Amino acid sequence: MSTVDFNLEEALNTVLMQAMPQSKEKQISIDRDWPAEVSCMHLCGDNLRLQQVLADFLACMLQFTQPAEGPIVLQVIPRMENIGSGMQIAHLEFR
């Protein structure tokens, strides 16, 4: 694992762009649902691993979703926890 500083929304948008060819092929739209605070969240962690896991998650959703079932929505629910002077832990729920 590698640890780098990255913007969460940029990572999420990269994942959505990677899923677009498959979503167009299956004629299933992918929508996003996350609060505005996600756009300015800078995290320290394994950006590539997070993108890999979320890309696999979306690929599975696309594989098992039929066009008639409606769009797929990638939802992010962030919760921040203060752990000291200026330090926070981000708890992120992906649905």
N, C-alpha and C positions, 0 to 999 in steps of 0.2 A: 504494500500500500504506500502511496505517496501522499504527502500533505502539501496542499497549495492553497492560497487565497483565491476565491472565485466568487462571482456574482451568481446567486441562485437562479434568478430569472433567465440569465443568459444560458445557463446549463439546461434549464427546462425547455427553453425555446429551441436549443440544439436537438434535444430529444424529439420534440414535436416535428421538427423539420426532417429528421431521419425517418419518422413514421409516415410522412406524407405520401411517398410513392405507393406503399402498401394500402393506405387508406383510400387513395384515388382509385387504385385497381379494384378494391372491394366496394367502392362507392359508399364509404362510411366516413362521415366527417368527424374530426377530433376537435373538441372544444376545450378551453382552459377555464379553470375556476380557482383563482387564488386572490387573496387580498392585495391591495396596492403595496403593502409593506414588503412583500416578497421581491418587488422590483429593486429595492435598495438594500436587500440582505446580502452582506458579504460574509461568506463562511470560510472556515479553514478546515479542509478535509480532502478526501480523495474524490476530486471532481470527475475524473474519468470513470471510476468505479460506480459512482452515483448515476452517471449517464448510462452506463452499461446496464445496470439493474433496471432503471426506468424504461430504457429502450426495449429490454426483454419483456417487461411488464406490459407495455403498449402492444408489442408484437403478439403476445398471447391473447390480449383482449381483441385485437383485430382478427386473429385466427378463428376465434370462437364466437364472434359477433356477426349476425346477419344484417344486411342493410335495412331490413324492415324494423329492426329493433331500435333504430334511432342512432343519434350520435354517441360517440364515446367522449366522456368528460374526464380530463385529468384534473383532479382536485388536490390542492395542497392546503393543509391546515397547520400553520406555524404556531408555536408557543415558545416564548422565550423565558428562561429561568436565570436570574442573577445568581452568580456564584462567588462574587467578590468585587473588588474595586475595578469597575470597568469591564469585567468578564461576564459573559453570558454563555449559556448552553442553549442551542436551538433544538427543540423537539419538533420534528416535522412528520406529519401524517400525510401519506400519499394514498389517494383513492382513485 
